């Protein structure tokens, strides 16, 4: 990056075992790593994720040592979501026992989860009124959606309710989750251009893994909050 460092930096860096330090840290850790990083191989982060006691590794397919284009948005959403969740959990712990008259039934610790079939999927959810309405919908119980393959690039299924929408002409990519017509959820394993409301983005799966998961027959989506 053009930043000059002194010799002492290199000497200090090699004088301790970073993985030993990681093992002594008990807090939550998010690691974001590009699969095409030739400067710091992804094996470093894989080892780190195994060494930390509570770490999540998200691989951004095709990205190198720096993030560019869509990868910047993806990494930013992951980082912001991680920090906000940590802040909410911390605030919830500090205010344990406190109840509000405006309580909606959701707590700060509750997080929306997605399963495709029996597989739990990591999603970076959007922050919009569609997501808030979806979260409120599933707060009373599991939402199970029977999906159908369509067009060779997506799975689509009825939500069973109409959600607020803010459709924008969008060109989707594999892993995108969108709201269509206000009452259908669509998960992409290919690309399409249409007016949708974005709901989220599947994390940690390559285009091929998404195609294998979604492109071989109808699937069932299960959305819940925990």
PEDAVEN-V477747 format. One record per residue. N is the residue number from 0. PHI is phi in whole degrees, 0 to 359 (NA if undefined). OMEGA is omega in whole degrees, 0 to 359 (none if undefined). Layout:
N&PHI&OMEGA ; N&PHI&OMEGA
This chain:
0&NA&179 ; 1&87&179 ; 2&265&182 ; 3&273&178 ; 4&239&181 ; 5&275&181 ; 6&298&183 ; 7&297&178 ; 8&299&182 ; 9&292&180 ; 10&297&180 ; 11&296&183 ; 12&297&182 ; 13&267&186 ; 14&267&179 ; 15&221&181 ; 16&266&184 ; 17&297&181 ; 18&289&175 ; 19&293&177 ; 20&293&178 ; 21&304&185 ; 22&297&181 ; 23&269&180 ; 24&262&186 ; 25&256&181 ; 26&284&178 ; 27&285&182 ; 28&225&172 ; 29&247&178 ; 30&245&179 ; 31&243&188 ; 32&218&176 ; 33&283&183 ; 34&289&181 ; 35&254&180 ; 36&287&181 ; 37&269&180 ; 38&275&176 ; 39&238&183 ; 40&305&183 ; 41&296&178 ; 42&299&177 ; 43&297&181 ; 44&288&177 ; 45&298&177 ; 46&292&179 ; 47&299&180 ; 48&297&178 ; 49&283&185 ; 50&277&175 ; 51&299&181 ; 52&281&184 ; 53&211&186 ; 54&237&174 ; 55&238&178 ; 56&254&176 ; 57&246&180 ; 58&262&177 ; 59&262&189 ; 60&297&174 ; 61&87&182 ; 62&276&180 ; 63&262&184 ; 64&289&175 ; 65&243&180 ; 66&258&180 ; 67&222&176 ; 68&62&182 ; 69&298&180 ; 70&295&177 ; 71&296&179 ; 72&298&182 ; 73&297&180 ; 74&295&180 ; 75&296&179 ; 76&298&179 ; 77&297&182 ; 78&294&181 ; 79&296&179 ; 80&299&180 ; 81&297&182 ; 82&294&181 ; 83&296&178 ; 84&297&178 ; 85&294&179 ; 86&296&180 ; 87&295&180 ; 88&294&178 ; 89&296&179 ; 90&295&179 ; 91&295&179 ; 92&293&181 ; 93&292&184 ; 94&252&179 ; 95&303&180 ; 96&94&180 ; 97&275&177 ; 98&233&181 ; 99&252&177 ; 100&292&180 ; 101&259&181 ; 102&302&180 ; 103&267&182 ; 104&101&176 ; 105&257&177 ; 106&258&181 ; 107&297&183 ; 108&278&185 ; 109&285&183 ; 110&231&181 ; 111&282&183 ; 112&243&178 ; 113&231&170 ; 114&238&170 ; 115&248&192 ; 116&65&178 ; 117&261&186 ; 118&263&176 ; 119&282&187 ; 120&244&175 ; 121&278&182 ; 122&229&168 ; 123&267&184 ; 124&283&174 ; 125&289&173 ; 126&246&179 ; 127&208&185 ; 128&290&176 ; 129&295&179 ; 130&292&178 ; 131&299&179 ; 132&293&178 ; 133&294&178 ; 134&299&178 ; 135&295&180 ; 136&297&184 ; 137&271&180 ; 138&294&181 ; 139&268&179 ; 140&159&181 ; 141&298&171 ; 142&251&181 ; 143&253&184 ; 144&239&176 ; 145&275&185 ; 146&266&176 ; 147&228&176 ; 148&292&179 ; 149&211&171 ; 150&71&181 ; 151&76&181 ; 152&215&184 ; 153&207&168 ; 154&241&183 ; 155&228&180 ; 156&204&182 ; 157&282&178 ; 158&281&182 ; 159&91&178 ; 160&201&177 ; 161&262&180 ; 162&252&173 ; 163&303&183 ; 164&223&175 ; 165&219&188 ; 166&294&177 ; 167&225&176 ; 168&302&190 ; 169&223&169 ; 170&255&186 ; 171&277&172 ; 172&229&181 ; 173&304&179 ; 174&100&179 ; 175&291&174 ; 176&240&185 ; 177&226&174 ; 178&258&180 ; 179&241&179 ; 180&59&176 ; 181&81&186 ; 182&224&178 ; 183&228&177 ; 184&256&182 ; 185&233&176 ; 186&242&186 ; 187&261&166 ; 188&241&174 ; 189&217&185 ; 190&233&176 ; 191&204&177 ; 192&246&180 ; 193&195&177 ; 194&269&181 ; 195&228&166 ; 196&251&182 ; 197&289&177 ; 198&248&182 ; 199&177&181 ; 200&218&176 ; 201&292&183 ; 202&248&169 ; 203&80&178 ; 204&239&178 ; 205&286&177 ; 206&303&180 ; 207&292&179 ; 208&296&177 ; 209&294&178 ; 210&296&179 ; 211&294&183 ; 212&285&189 ; 213&250&188 ; 214&258&184 ; 215&235&179 ; 216&124&182 ; 217&297&181 ; 218&234&175 ; 219&244&175 ; 220&260&174 ; 221&235&179 ; 222&244&182 ; 223&214&171 ; 224&238&180 ; 225&229&none
